[in-house]
Amino acid sequence: MEFENIYDEREYLKGESTMLSICKNIRPNLVGDFPEIHPTALIDPSAQIIGNVKVGKNVFIAPLAVVRSDEPGPDGKVSPIVLEDECNIQDGVIIHSHGGDEVLIGARTTVAHGVAIHGPCVIKEGCFIAMRSTLYSTSLEVGVWVGMNATIMKVNLDAYTYVPAGAIIRSNRDVWDLRLVSDKERAYMENVLSATNRLREDYRRMLFASANETD
């Protein structure tokens, strides 16, 4: 996955046409790490992208989401938050981490409205994290479904595990009772991601049309 730093630090330091004055919602952390954002990503102006955040191709970040990588570890460096290609980060999502700990959101993963993810966390490709869920210090393999308002703490979930709505998963004993994702649920996950991809492209076309009208 390739990233591009869309801001030049020299321009930032000039003061007149700085990133802070042009795009206040995308900004560096206190140690000077700038977000690295692929040019095909679509980020709502009300979302906050701060610090050592890497955003891949065709990622969609909806209104009022916060992705904040700003807490230094013992070595004084801030570990990254990585959003891989085609991630769907919905309204009001919060992603943060302890100093020195990384967060990875795998490609084609949906993180629904109001989810909180606090690192260290690894969420691999094609997962579905439903509304108001909370993940802390956990690892999800490919294709995991996390139901609405579930809480997952300090466990590792195997590929295609299904976590029901409202579940509290915080030990290996809790994990033993979980089933696998059904074919119907996998289809739903794909449908949600496809709908978001269409929405992203519709917004992109609208923005280009608006920009052309003002030229």
C-alpha positions in Angstrom: 0.0 0.0 0.0 1.4 3.4 -1.0 0.9 6.6 0.8 1.5 10.2 -0.1 2.1 13.1 2.3 -0.2 15.6 0.9 1.3 18.5 2.8 4.8 20.0 2.5 6.3 20.9 5.9 8.0 24.0 4.4 4.6 25.3 3.3 3.2 24.6 6.7 6.0 26.6 8.4 5.6 29.7 6.1 2.4 30.7 7.9 0.5 32.4 5.1 -0.8 29.4 3.0 -0.3 26.9 5.7 -2.1 23.6 6.2 -3.6 25.0 9.4 -5.3 27.8 7.5 -6.3 25.8 4.5 -7.4 22.5 6.0 -7.6 22.7 9.8 -9.1 19.2 10.2 -5.9 17.5 8.8 -2.9 18.5 10.9 0.3 17.3 12.6 0.8 16.1 16.1 3.0 17.7 18.6 6.1 15.9 17.5 5.6 17.0 13.9 4.2 13.9 12.2 1.9 14.8 9.3 -0.9 12.6 8.1 -0.1 10.7 4.9 -3.2 10.5 2.7 -3.6 8.8 -0.6 -5.1 11.3 -3.2 -8.0 9.0 -3.8 -9.2 9.0 -0.2 -12.3 11.0 0.6 -12.4 12.7 4.0 -15.3 14.8 5.2 -14.2 18.4 6.3 -15.6 17.8 9.8 -13.5 14.7 10.4 -10.3 15.2 12.4 -7.1 13.5 11.1 -4.2 14.2 13.4 -0.5 13.1 13.4 1.0 9.8 12.3 -2.0 8.6 10.4 -1.6 6.7 7.1 -4.7 6.6 4.8 -4.8 4.3 1.8 -6.5 4.3 -1.5 -10.2 5.0 -1.7 -10.7 5.2 2.0 -13.9 7.0 3.0 -14.0 8.9 6.3 -17.4 10.3 7.2 -18.4 13.4 9.2 -17.2 13.8 12.8 -14.8 10.9 12.8 -11.6 11.4 14.8 -8.4 9.5 13.9 -5.7 10.8 16.3 -2.1 9.5 16.4 -0.4 11.9 18.8 0.8 10.1 22.0 4.6 9.4 22.0 6.0 6.1 23.3 9.0 5.7 25.6 11.4 6.5 22.6 9.6 9.8 21.9 8.1 8.6 18.6 4.4 8.2 17.8 3.4 4.9 16.3 1.1 5.0 13.3 -2.6 4.5 12.8 -3.0 2.8 9.4 -6.2 2.7 7.4 -5.7 0.4 4.5 -7.3 0.6 1.1 -11.1 1.0 0.8 -11.7 1.2 4.6 -15.1 2.6 5.4 -14.8 4.8 8.5 -18.3 6.0 9.4 -19.7 9.0 11.3 -18.5 9.6 14.8 -15.8 6.9 14.9 -12.9 7.5 17.3 -9.5 5.8 16.7 -6.6 6.5 19.1 -3.8 4.5 20.8 -1.5 4.4 23.8 2.0 5.8 23.2 4.2 3.3 21.3 1.2 1.1 20.2 0.0 0.8 16.6 -3.5 0.5 15.2 -4.1 -1.2 11.9 -7.5 -1.3 10.1 -7.3 -3.7 7.3 -8.4 -3.2 3.7 -12.1 -3.3 2.9 -13.1 -3.1 6.6 -16.2 -1.3 7.7 -16.2 0.6 11.0 -19.8 1.8 11.6 -21.3 4.8 13.3 -20.0 5.7 16.8 -17.4 2.9 17.1 -14.4 3.4 19.5 -11.1 1.7 18.7 -8.2 2.1 21.1 -4.9 0.6 20.4 -3.0 -1.5 20.4 -5.3 -3.0 17.9 -5.0 -5.0 14.7 -8.2 -5.4 12.6 -7.5 -7.4 9.5 -9.0 -7.3 6.0 -12.8 -7.4 5.5 -14.0 -7.1 9.0 -17.3 -5.5 10.0 -17.5 -3.5 13.2 -21.1 -2.5 13.9 -22.5 0.6 15.5 -21.4 1.7 19.0 -18.9 -1.2 19.4 -15.8 -0.7 21.5 -12.5 -2.4 20.8 -9.5 -2.2 23.1 -6.1 -3.9 22.9 -7.4 -6.7 20.7 -6.7 -8.4 17.4 -9.2 -9.5 14.8 -8.3 -11.9 11.9 -9.9 -11.6 8.5 -13.7 -11.3 8.1 -14.7 -10.9 11.8 -18.2 -9.6 12.5 -18.6 -7.5 15.6 -22.3 -6.8 16.5 -23.8 -3.5 17.6 -22.7 -2.3 21.0 -20.3 -5.1 21.6 -17.2 -4.7 23.7 -14.0 -6.6 23.0 -10.9 -6.3 25.3 -7.5 -8.0 25.3 -8.4 -11.0 23.2 -7.6 -12.4 19.7 -10.4 -13.5 17.5 -9.9 -16.0 14.7 -11.0 -15.4 11.1 -14.7 -15.1 10.4 -15.7 -15.1 14.1 -19.2 -13.7 14.8 -19.6 -11.5 17.9 -23.3 -11.0 18.7 -24.8 -7.5 19.5 -24.2 -6.4 23.1 -21.6 -9.1 23.8 -18.7 -8.5 26.2 -15.7 -10.4 25.1 -12.7 -10.1 27.5 -11.3 -13.6 28.0 -10.5 -16.7 26.0 -13.4 -18.4 27.8 -15.8 -15.8 26.3 -14.3 -16.5 22.8 -15.1 -20.3 23.0 -18.8 -19.6 22.8 -18.7 -17.7 19.6 -19.8 -19.1 16.2 -18.6 -18.4 12.7 -20.0 -15.7 10.3 -22.8 -17.1 8.1 -23.0 -16.7 4.3 -25.9 -14.3 4.8 -23.8 -12.1 7.1 -20.8 -12.2 4.7 -23.1 -11.0 1.9 -24.4 -8.2 4.2 -20.8 -7.1 4.9 -20.1 -6.9 1.2 -23.3 -5.0 0.5 -22.5 -2.4 3.1 -19.0 -1.8 1.7 -20.3 -1.7 -1.9 -22.9 0.9 -0.9 -20.2 3.0 0.8 -17.9 2.8 -2.3 -20.8 4.0 -4.5 -21.5 6.8 -2.1 -17.8 7.8 -2.0 -17.7 8.1 -5.8 -21.0 10.0 -5.9 -19.5 12.5 -3.4 -16.3 12.7 -5.5 -18.3 13.5 -8.7 -20.3 16.2 -6.8 -17.1 17.8 -5.5 -15.4 17.8 -9.0 -18.6 19.3 -10.5 -18.7 22.0 -7.9 -15.0 22.8 -8.4 -15.5 23.1 -12.1 -18.4 25.5 -11.7 -16.2 27.8 -9.6 -13.3 27.8 -12.1 
